[in-house]
């Protein structure tokens, strides 16, 4: 059988792609650094002569359903040289979790090998159990030959029947390597167990040792294809299958919601506000032509709070920080992210995962940030301070704040956060599944134009619902809109995090400390990013709306 997911039809896997590890996404400037690391199949092409040795590196193993959890191949009880020699890797490869080491496989260019012995092993019951757990979690391995990744499954699992139920675990002890060449270059590499029977790991007593003999074969064939396969970019022969579909349900749902909200806001601006402005301005003219008493007498609604609506809120320094970070997206480099990444990286290190960055790599990244990110932050702060203009409010603020009348329950902060967060979340909920399946599974998201369109819908919905909620708040003579506007739509981040909990429990196959800590750590940061970003959009939409209505209000 071929070593692809199609051989595991009972598992019904719908997992695709090879997304990058989240451990390298907490600093945007790493994009430039990652460009220096070569991708297999793109660089490092070697020219061979017949009989030249071809080095096969073992790289990593990990559960098929979770690309973020990988371990060094030699952490499994497999054939291993007495002295392990690692390959020097680029920064991009280290961040991707690669840990290449030389193997015992002897391969020579254009020389076929028929069932050569790799090693003899005596496995203890603990080592057999380790292999059983790896196979049950659908561990795959990755080898690299001439910068071409070769992927296959560690073993075979079969479950059949309900009564009686059978559960069989088998280990692949023979691998068939198929390599294609064109001239003096290797074009394609693959591994198969098509004609191999797995070695059963069932029925072993606790005090019994299992004797295994690992073998391999190598078959070379010439091809007319000159382009090297690039398996990490999706040309992997179907090991990580992919689908291409347009999520019409999500798009139609989002478009309908946007049209409804935009129409709702348009009604407020064109009819309700027009009536309000006509009534308030008429009352102002009548009052001015009459007794000349304070025009506040007899007024109600958002006009009466014009002397308080631009009163700075408590903790305004914190508000400015939230808005600045959200607007510039500098939150990716601040302390909360570094602390969360530190915890996640420590858990990976404690469990021996290759996703844990070595200390030297961490020091290198910190040095780059100190030399690039920190100076740019300081320079940006200097430019912002020197070019900042004072806050210009269209209404004069009184020294004494007006008393806010009691508000009904449906105008509370919690209700506004629920409504303001749920509506934008509902606009992206369907698409959010595919995003999570891409980041935390094997899906490969390719429709980035649609993703950008959905993101624009998210921002539009957030802006519209923020204006509507702010209008209702001001109509109740409550001028505390500053923080409320940030929290109302920013709470979408909380809904996204709650969805991540649902996805982890009901839609993913993740388990264990490594996967749990990493998933919830980065999901928490994702919700935090959306809180800052949508809170900023919400605030400036509300501010623009409030400026508009009070500029058009006639006042002495």
Buried (B, 14 or more C-beta within 10 A) or exposed (E): EBBBBEBBEEBEBEBBBBBBBBBBBBBEBBEEBBEEBEBBBEEEBEEBEEEBEBBBBBBBBBBBBBBBBBBBBBBBBBBBEEEEEEBEBBBBBBBBBBBBBBBBBBBBBBBEBEEEEBEEBEBBBEBBBBBBEBBEBBBBBBBBBBBBBBBBBBBBBEEEEEEEEEEEBBBBBBBBBBBBBBEBBBBBBBBBBEEBEBBBBEEBEEEEBBEBEBBBBBBBEEEEEEEBBBBBBBEBBEBBBBEEEEBEEBBEBBBEBBEEBBEBBEEBBEEEBEEBBEEBBEBBEEBEEEEEEEBBEEBEEBBBBBBBBBBEBEEEEEBEEBBBBBBBEBBBBBEEBEEBBEEBBEBBBEBEBBBBBEEEBBEBBBEBBEEBBEEBBEEEEEEEEEEEEEEEBBBEBEEEEBEEEEBEEEBEBEBBBBBBBBBBBBBBBBBBBBBBBBBBBBBBBBBEEBBEBBBEBBBBBBBBBBBBBBBBBBBBBBBBBBBBBBBBBBBBBBBBBBBBEEBBEEBBBBEEEBBEBBBBBBBBBBBBBBBBBBBBBBBBBBBEBBBBBBEBBBBE
